[in-house]
Amino acid sequence: MSHSSVIAATDLREIIQQFLQNPPSGTPKEIIDSFTGLDTGQYLSPKLFLQIVEQAPIAISITDPSANILYVNQSFEKLTGYPRLEVLQQNESILSSASTPVSIYQDLWKTIKSNRVWQGDLVNSRKNGEEYPAELIVSPVLNANGQISYYLGMHRDITEVHQLGQRLKFQKNLNEAVLNAVPMIVALLGSNREILMDNDAYKALLGDFKGIEPAHLLIEALEQQLDINLSTMCQQAEGSFRNIEVRLDPPNRPPRWFACSGTRVSELDEAARHYFKQSTSRCCLLLTANEITQSRQRLHQARVNMLRTNVAEQQIMHSMQEAVLAAIYKLQAPLNVIKAALAISEQHDKNDSLYHALEQAFITGEQAIDSLQAVLPQNSPEQNSSINMNELLEEVLHLGTEQLLAAGITIDWKTIPVLPAYIGKTNALRNVFKYLLDNAIQAVIESGHDYRFICVQTAIDNHELVIQISDTGVGIAVAHQHKMFEPFFCGWQHNKSHAGLGLTMAQEIVNDHGGSLTLDPDYISGCRMIVRLPLGEIS
């Protein structure tokens, strides 16, 4: 067929029918709707068909293989500003704009020349020079020999879509700028804990925690304190909380404290069935956190100073207890001998002067023991309370700062970031770990090694809180390991006048908490003491 200035209606119908036999993915719905009836088997006259194409709400053009325009519809005229007679036999490039990268045009021609449909966005130019963004589909129309006879082009003005997209980008950039300018940590979490949005302060915290999501740690700590999980927060109509303080322990770094607040945010369902009646598709949690580490550190230092005084008083009392118990222990041995001698003498002659002397000595010894027991300092009964074990261990380390510095010992702090609260006797457990730390310091000093380390490690294992204190000291000889928990056993070269009741008392306290205090027999670099405490309140 020869290319005329206006393509015949019958040919136009054939061209578009060929296109509609296999419309490309993404073809605008209004195009298909405009040609409704073509594939129904119902006969449409060329005149009626031309009217349908002419009145289609999308700009349609048909060109020869060189892109010379053979036909345009009314929407094309209205959109581009070019009258039909003015563009016929003109090249489609009259719509081209310098604002469209050359690479897009190159991709377009490469695609359609290979008999494939091209779809994409570019910038067109109207007759008056005004530019507009356009969504374009160009489809090759093949003849019976599989060669390209025509190109069918359809495009529409997407200025409103583009402007809306730009406004959304601006709003997104504005929101990000505001979020990043806020000094507090902000993160938006989905119900399955994925991070949907965060700010620069959050990203900085993420770096401090070496890639571990801080939001997950904060939520874990909050769930323990509030006794509620994230999904429950989302289900509640007023799922929010304010200024809940939590502690996190970054790897090998000082602890961090945060005051956290959370607000439930609902996302509207985008399904068509909810167009007129809004419904929630999912719930999110907007988590904000203000770091309060400095204020907590000041409170912590004041608390440590008070504890240092209390611990000094307790150590005096413990020294007195050890001294009195040691005296009782030393008196008990000869009294047992006297008691045995009295039992033997009683079988012979109670009137014997030796018997009376032994009897008097025994009575006097028992009176001395009673007197010592009467003056034995007694510990005040202590109630159970909620304990953050990381915080308690940190207090113990602060109490031993002077000893550690004087001995040149480095502390290796390997605690997990979030520990569940433990219910127990705070002062008693503090004394346990204070003794274990003092023990480790003494072992390192006596070793004389240049490599001086003490490692404090916490973990959760099978519903038990596990605390390990390891040192690079002299260790405990295999021959002494079975005696180390016996009263008054002391294996130090310099025992500092202690009677050797520390480990015995520590083991007793841990046992009272339903736990265990053991020596790791496989640790060969010094000594490792392991405390295991069951998670759950003790009686």
C-alpha distance (Angstrom), angle and dihedral (degrees) to the residues before:
residue distance angle dihedral
M1 . . .
S2 3.78 . .
H3 3.77 118.0 .
S4 3.78 108.5 -112.2
S5 3.78 127.6 -172.0
V6 3.81 90.1 -101.6
I7 3.77 119.9 32.2
A8 3.80 115.2 -126.4
A9 3.79 118.1 -103.7
T10 3.79 92.1 -124.6
D11 3.80 91.3 53.4
L12 3.79 90.8 45.5
R13 3.79 89.4 53.6
E14 3.80 91.4 49.6
I15 3.80 92.9 47.9
I16 3.80 94.2 51.6
Q17 3.80 92.6 42.1
Q18 3.80 88.8 56.2
F19 3.78 89.3 49.8
L20 3.79 93.4 49.6
Q21 3.80 93.1 50.9
N22 3.79 87.0 76.4
P23 3.82 109.6 11.0
P24 3.82 112.7 -167.9
S25 3.77 120.0 -107.6
G26 3.79 110.2 -89.6
T27 3.82 96.0 27.9
P28 3.84 105.0 159.4
K29 3.78 112.9 -101.6
E30 3.79 92.9 -127.7
I31 3.82 89.8 63.8
I32 3.78 92.8 55.6
D33 3.80 90.6 43.3
S34 3.79 91.1 51.5
F35 3.80 91.0 58.0
T36 3.80 96.6 43.8
G37 3.78 110.6 147.6
L38 3.79 98.3 32.9
D39 3.79 93.6 103.1
T40 3.78 97.4 37.3
G41 3.78 93.9 90.1
Q42 3.81 89.2 -115.1
Y43 3.78 114.3 131.3
L44 3.78 116.1 -114.2
S45 3.74 119.4 -169.4
P46 3.81 117.4 -125.7
K47 3.79 88.4 -116.3
L48 3.82 93.7 54.0
F49 3.77 91.0 43.5
L50 3.80 91.0 51.8
Q51 3.79 89.8 51.2
I52 3.80 90.2 53.6
V53 3.80 92.6 50.6
E54 3.79 92.1 42.9
Q55 3.79 91.7 54.5
A56 3.81 96.3 41.9
P57 3.84 110.4 129.0
I58 3.80 92.3 -129.8
A59 3.80 128.4 72.8
I60 3.82 110.3 -103.0
S61 3.77 126.9 -171.7
I62 3.80 133.4 171.9
T63 3.79 121.6 -156.9
D64 3.77 138.1 178.2
P65 3.85 119.2 -109.3
S66 3.83 88.9 -83.5
A67 3.83 91.3 56.4
N68 3.82 94.2 -108.6
I69 3.79 108.6 151.6
L70 3.82 116.3 -111.5
Y71 3.79 99.8 166.0
V72 3.83 140.2 9.6
N73 3.79 129.4 177.4
Q74 3.79 130.4 -134.8
S75 3.82 93.7 -93.1
F76 3.79 88.3 57.0
E77 3.80 90.8 53.8
K78 3.79 92.4 46.7
L79 3.82 94.6 46.2
T80 3.82 98.8 44.3
G81 3.80 99.9 32.4
Y82 3.83 90.6 -129.7
P83 3.82 116.6 127.8
R84 3.78 112.5 -129.4
L85 3.79 97.0 -114.9
E86 3.78 90.5 51.0
V87 3.81 95.3 57.7
L88 3.80 100.8 39.3
Q89 3.80 109.6 113.7
Q90 3.80 88.0 9.8
N91 3.79 117.9 121.2
E92 3.80 116.8 -103.9
S93 3.80 86.6 -123.0
I94 3.82 89.0 83.0
L95 3.82 84.3 85.5
S96 3.78 93.1 52.8
S97 3.78 119.8 117.9
A98 3.79 130.4 -158.4
S99 3.81 86.7 -132.7
T100 3.81 89.3 73.9
P101 3.82 112.4 83.6
V102 3.82 113.4 -115.0
S103 3.82 88.6 -126.5
I104 3.82 90.5 67.5
Y105 3.80 92.5 55.2
Q106 3.79 89.7 46.4
D107 3.79 90.9 52.4
L108 3.81 90.9 47.1
W109 3.83 94.0 54.6
K110 3.79 93.3 41.6
T111 3.81 89.9 53.8
I112 3.81 100.6 45.6
K113 3.81 93.7 42.7
S114 3.79 87.8 58.5
N115 3.85 88.3 57.7
R116 3.79 93.3 -105.1
V117 3.79 130.2 126.0
W118 3.80 117.2 -107.8
Q119 3.77 120.6 -151.2
G120 3.77 127.0 176.3
D121 3.78 148.5 104.6
L122 3.79 128.6 -80.4
V123 3.79 140.2 153.8
N124 3.81 117.8 -96.9
S125 3.78 129.7 -167.7
R126 3.80 124.4 -133.2
K127 3.81 122.9 -142.0
N128 3.81 90.4 -96.2
G129 3.82 90.4 54.4
E130 3.79 94.8 -105.8
E131 3.79 112.2 142.3
Y132 3.78 125.5 -139.9
P133 3.80 134.1 177.0
A134 3.80 112.2 -112.0
E135 3.78 136.0 -166.3
L136 3.80 105.6 -140.3
I137 3.81 135.7 -167.4
V138 3.79 119.2 -173.9
S139 3.81 117.0 -174.5
P140 3.82 125.9 -175.1
V141 3.84 113.5 -130.5
L142 3.81 110.2 -149.0
N143 3.79 129.8 -153.7
A144 3.80 125.8 -136.8
N145 3.82 90.4 -81.3
G146 3.78 92.1 55.6
Q147 3.79 93.4 -108.7
I148 3.78 124.7 132.6
S149 3.79 111.9 -97.7
Y150 3.78 100.6 165.1
Y151 3.77 144.1 -2.3
L152 3.78 118.3 -129.3
G153 3.79 111.2 -153.0
M154 3.80 127.0 -170.2
H155 3.76 125.5 177.0
R156 3.75 140.2 162.1
D157 3.77 136.4 -163.9
I158 3.80 110.3 -101.4
T159 3.80 95.9 -180.0
E160 3.80 92.6 124.1
V161 3.80 91.9 48.1
H162 3.81 90.1 47.6
Q163 3.80 92.4 48.5
L164 3.78 91.3 47.5
G165 3.80 89.5 50.0
Q166 3.79 90.9 49.7
R167 3.80 91.0 49.6
L168 3.80 89.8 49.6
K169 3.81 90.3 49.7
F170 3.80 90.1 49.1
Q171 3.79 90.9 48.5
K172 3.81 90.1 48.3
N173 3.81 91.6 49.0
L174 3.80 90.1 46.3
N175 3.80 91.6 50.3
E176 3.81 90.8 48.3
A177 3.80 91.5 48.0
V178 3.80 91.3 50.8
L179 3.81 92.4 45.4
N180 3.80 92.6 48.3
A181 3.80 91.5 47.5
V182 3.80 90.4 55.3
P183 3.82 109.7 93.4
M184 3.79 93.1 -147.8
I185 3.81 124.1 86.6
V186 3.81 113.3 -101.0
A187 3.80 128.1 -174.0
L188 3.80 133.2 162.2
L189 3.81 113.2 -146.6
G190 3.78 129.0 -165.8
S191 3.78 121.4 -137.4
N192 3.81 90.1 -95.7
R193 3.84 89.5 52.6
E194 3.80 97.1 -106.4
I195 3.81 113.6 149.7
L196 3.80 106.5 -116.3
M197 3.80 97.7 174.1
D198 3.79 138.6 -2.0
N199 3.80 141.1 165.9
D200 3.80 136.8 -124.5
A201 3.81 92.8 -91.6
Y202 3.79 88.9 57.2
K203 3.82 92.3 47.9
A204 3.82 89.6 52.3
L205 3.80 89.8 52.5
L206 3.80 89.4 48.2
G207 3.80 88.0 58.3
D208 3.80 91.6 50.4
F209 3.80 89.6 54.5
K210 3.83 91.7 49.0
G211 3.78 96.5 -118.7
I212 3.81 98.1 -40.6
E213 3.81 106.4 130.5
P214 3.85 105.6 -110.6
A215 3.82 90.1 -157.9
H216 3.81 90.1 61.7
L217 3.81 90.6 50.5
L218 3.80 92.2 46.8
I219 3.81 91.7 48.5
E220 3.82 90.8 47.9
A221 3.80 91.2 51.9
L222 3.81 91.7 44.7
E223 3.80 92.5 49.2
Q224 3.80 89.8 54.1
Q225 3.79 92.9 49.3
L226 3.81 96.8 41.8
D227 3.82 93.8 37.3
I228 3.80 89.9 -134.3
N229 3.80 134.5 104.5
L230 3.78 129.6 -127.9
S231 3.81 94.7 -109.4
T232 3.81 90.0 54.4
M233 3.80 90.2 50.9
C234 3.80 88.8 54.6
Q235 3.80 93.2 49.4
Q236 3.79 93.9 53.1
A237 3.79 116.0 91.1
E238 3.82 90.1 -134.4
G239 3.77 99.7 30.7
S240 3.79 100.5 166.1
F241 3.80 141.2 117.0
R242 3.78 134.9 -169.8
N243 3.81 134.9 -142.0
I244 3.79 99.8 -17.2
E245 3.82 108.1 170.6
V246 3.80 117.8 -137.1
R247 3.78 134.8 173.8
L248 3.81 125.7 -137.4
D249 3.81 126.7 -172.7
P250 3.83 112.5 -149.5
P251 3.82 116.0 -153.1
N252 3.82 109.6 -80.3
R253 3.81 92.1 -13.8
P254 3.80 136.0 103.4
P255 3.81 116.5 -85.9
R256 3.79 120.7 -88.8
W257 3.79 126.4 -144.9
F258 3.81 125.7 -153.8
A259 3.80 135.6 -175.4
C260 3.81 103.3 -143.0
S261 3.78 131.8 -160.6
G262 3.77 128.2 -178.7
T263 3.79 135.6 -166.5
R264 3.79 128.4 -167.7
V265 3.82 113.3 -122.2
S266 3.81 121.5 -169.6
E267 3.80 123.3 -151.7
L268 3.80 115.7 -146.4
D269 3.79 118.0 -121.4
E270 3.81 112.3 -108.6
A271 3.82 95.5 -157.5
A272 3.82 115.8 123.3
R273 3.79 92.6 -123.0
H274 3.82 88.3 66.6
Y275 3.82 94.7 51.0
F276 3.81 94.2 108.6
K277 3.78 98.4 24.4
Q278 3.79 113.9 46.7
S279 3.77 119.0 -136.2
T280 3.82 134.3 178.3
S281 3.80 116.2 -110.2
R282 3.79 97.9 -175.0
C283 3.77 143.0 -11.5
C284 3.79 127.5 -120.7
L285 3.79 132.7 -171.1
L286 3.80 120.6 -134.7
L287 3.80 103.3 -150.5
T288 3.80 121.2 -166.2
A289 3.78 125.4 -179.3
N290 3.79 131.2 -172.5
E291 3.78 114.5 -159.4
I292 3.79 110.8 -125.7
T293 3.80 97.0 171.6
Q294 3.82 95.5 124.8
S295 3.80 94.8 52.1
R296 3.80 90.7 45.4
Q297 3.80 90.3 48.8
R298 3.81 89.9 55.2
L299 3.79 90.6 49.8
H300 3.79 89.7 44.6
Q301 3.82 92.2 51.7
A302 3.79 90.9 50.3
R303 3.78 89.3 49.1
V304 3.81 92.2 48.8
N305 3.80 90.5 50.9
M306 3.79 89.6 52.6
L307 3.79 90.9 45.3
R308 3.79 90.8 50.0
T309 3.80 89.0 58.8
N310 3.80 92.1 45.5
V311 3.80 92.3 46.6
A312 3.81 90.7 50.3
E313 3.79 89.1 53.5
Q314 3.79 91.2 46.1
Q315 3.79 91.3 49.7
I316 3.79 89.8 53.9
M317 3.79 89.2 50.6
H318 3.82 91.8 46.2
S319 3.81 90.0 49.9
M320 3.79 89.0 52.0
Q321 3.80 90.3 47.4
E322 3.79 91.2 50.4
A323 3.81 91.8 47.2
V324 3.81 93.5 49.1
L325 3.81 93.2 43.6
A326 3.80 89.8 47.8
A327 3.81 90.0 51.8
I328 3.80 90.7 48.6
Y329 3.80 89.8 48.1
K330 3.82 91.5 50.4
L331 3.79 92.2 47.2
Q332 3.79 92.6 47.2
A333 3.80 94.3 62.0
P334 3.86 97.5 58.6
L335 3.81 90.4 39.5
N336 3.79 89.2 57.4
V337 3.81 88.5 52.6
I338 3.81 91.6 48.9
K339 3.79 90.7 47.7
A340 3.79 90.3 53.2
A341 3.83 91.0 47.7
L342 3.81 90.6 51.1
A343 3.78 90.5 52.4
I344 3.81 90.1 53.9
S345 3.85 94.7 44.6
E346 3.80 91.4 47.8
Q347 3.78 89.6 65.2
H348 3.84 91.1 57.7
D349 3.77 116.5 32.8
K350 3.80 125.5 -17.8
N351 3.81 89.9 -171.8
D352 3.76 91.6 62.9
S353 3.83 111.9 117.9
L354 3.82 90.6 -132.0
Y355 3.77 90.0 57.0
H356 3.81 91.6 53.0
A357 3.80 91.3 47.2
L358 3.83 91.4 51.2
E359 3.78 90.7 45.6
Q360 3.80 91.7 52.4
A361 3.80 91.6 47.1
F362 3.80 90.6 51.0
I363 3.82 92.5 49.8
T364 3.79 91.2 47.8
G365 3.83 91.1 48.8
E366 3.80 92.5 50.5
Q367 3.81 89.9 48.7
A368 3.81 89.0 51.4
I369 3.81 91.1 50.8
D370 3.81 90.8 48.0
S371 3.80 89.4 50.8
L372 3.79 91.8 49.8
Q373 3.79 92.2 47.8
A374 3.81 89.4 49.9
V375 3.83 91.4 57.3
L376 3.81 94.5 40.3
P377 3.86 106.1 123.4
Q378 3.78 110.9 -115.7
N379 3.81 124.7 -146.5
S380 3.79 115.2 -122.6
P381 3.81 113.2 -114.2
E382 3.80 111.7 -99.8
Q383 3.78 128.5 -150.7
N384 3.80 124.4 -136.4
S385 3.79 118.0 -101.1
S386 3.79 139.2 172.0
I387 3.81 111.1 -83.6
N388 3.79 130.9 -164.1
M389 3.79 97.1 -150.7
N390 3.80 93.8 -160.5
E391 3.79 88.9 56.0
L392 3.79 93.0 46.6
L393 3.81 91.8 50.6
E394 3.79 90.2 48.1
E395 3.81 89.3 53.7
V396 3.80 89.8 51.9
L397 3.81 90.4 51.7
H398 3.80 91.1 50.0
L399 3.80 89.8 51.0
G400 3.80 88.7 54.6
T401 3.83 95.8 44.6
E402 3.80 95.5 109.4
Q403 3.81 92.8 49.5
L404 3.79 92.1 46.6
L405 3.80 93.5 49.6
A406 3.79 93.0 45.3
A407 3.81 91.1 51.6
G408 3.82 93.8 43.4
I409 3.82 92.2 -123.2
T410 3.80 121.9 160.7
I411 3.79 119.4 -145.9
D412 3.80 118.4 -138.4
W413 3.82 105.1 -156.3
K414 3.82 111.1 -159.4
T415 3.77 106.3 165.7
I416 3.80 124.8 145.8
P417 3.83 112.2 -110.8
V418 3.81 96.6 -116.1
L419 3.80 125.6 30.7
P420 3.80 124.3 -176.7
A421 3.78 114.7 -113.4
Y422 3.80 113.4 -92.5
I423 3.81 121.4 -146.2
G424 3.79 111.5 -141.1
K425 3.80 148.1 102.5
T426 3.80 106.1 -56.3
N427 3.81 100.4 -161.5
A428 3.79 93.9 43.5
L429 3.81 93.1 50.9
R430 3.79 91.3 44.4
N431 3.80 88.3 56.2
V432 3.82 90.1 51.0
F433 3.79 93.8 55.2
K434 3.80 92.7 39.2
Y435 3.78 88.9 57.5
L436 3.82 93.0 45.4
L437 3.81 90.1 50.0
D438 3.82 92.3 47.7
N439 3.80 88.1 48.8
A440 3.82 91.2 51.8
I441 3.82 92.0 48.1
Q442 3.81 91.2 50.8
A443 3.83 90.5 48.5
V444 3.80 92.2 52.1
I445 3.79 92.5 47.6
E446 3.80 93.2 50.1
S447 3.83 91.5 48.5
G448 3.80 92.0 64.6
H449 3.82 89.2 -150.2
D450 3.80 121.4 151.5
Y451 3.81 89.0 -142.8
R452 3.80 99.6 78.0
F453 3.79 115.5 174.6
I454 3.77 137.3 148.6
C455 3.79 117.7 -168.7
V456 3.81 121.9 -156.3
Q457 3.78 112.7 -166.6
T458 3.81 133.7 176.6
A459 3.80 129.4 -169.3
I460 3.79 143.9 156.1
D461 3.80 115.5 -118.0
N462 3.79 125.0 173.5
H463 3.83 94.9 -26.8
E464 3.80 91.2 -46.1
L465 3.77 129.7 114.3
V466 3.82 106.8 -130.4
I467 3.81 121.8 -161.0
Q468 3.79 120.1 -177.1
I469 3.81 126.0 -170.4
S470 3.80 112.4 -170.0
D471 3.80 129.1 179.0
T472 3.79 139.1 -175.8
G473 3.79 92.1 -130.4
V474 3.79 134.3 120.7
G475 3.80 94.3 -69.1
I476 3.79 125.1 -146.3
A477 3.78 118.4 -69.8
V478 3.80 114.8 -117.3
A479 3.82 89.4 -122.0
H480 3.82 90.1 58.6
Q481 3.79 100.1 41.7
H482 3.80 94.4 88.8
K483 3.83 90.5 51.8
M484 3.79 99.9 43.5
F485 3.82 94.4 97.7
E486 3.84 94.3 44.5
P487 3.81 116.5 111.5
F488 3.82 115.4 -95.8
F489 3.79 94.4 9.1
C490 3.80 110.7 137.7
G491 3.77 123.0 173.3
W492 3.81 98.8 -178.7
Q493 3.78 123.2 115.2
H494 3.81 87.3 -142.6
N495 3.76 107.1 34.2
K496 3.83 96.4 179.1
S497 3.81 89.3 -132.4
H498 3.81 91.3 -67.2
A499 3.77 115.2 147.9
G500 3.81 94.1 -140.4
L501 3.81 101.1 -105.7
G502 3.83 97.4 120.9
L503 3.79 99.4 94.6
T504 3.78 91.3 39.3
M505 3.79 92.3 54.2
A506 3.83 92.1 42.2
Q507 3.79 91.4 52.8
E508 3.80 90.8 47.7
I509 3.83 91.8 52.9
V510 3.81 92.3 48.4
N511 3.81 90.5 47.5
D512 3.80 89.2 51.9
H513 3.80 87.2 57.8
G514 3.80 90.3 53.8
G515 3.79 91.7 -107.9
S516 3.78 138.7 108.0
L517 3.81 138.1 -116.6
T518 3.78 113.7 -155.9
L519 3.77 142.2 162.2
D520 3.80 117.9 -118.4
P521 3.83 102.1 -125.7
D522 3.81 92.6 -167.6
Y523 3.80 95.7 58.2
I524 3.80 107.9 103.6
S525 3.83 103.9 171.9
G526 3.79 93.9 76.4
C527 3.78 125.1 -60.7
R528 3.78 133.5 -30.3
M529 3.80 121.5 -167.9
I530 3.81 117.1 -165.0
V531 3.80 124.3 -157.0
R532 3.80 116.9 -168.7
L533 3.81 118.2 -169.6
P534 3.82 122.3 -177.7
L535 3.80 113.7 -124.2
G536 3.77 104.8 -118.0
E537 3.76 136.5 73.5
I538 3.80 118.0 -72.1
S539 3.78 123.8 -139.3
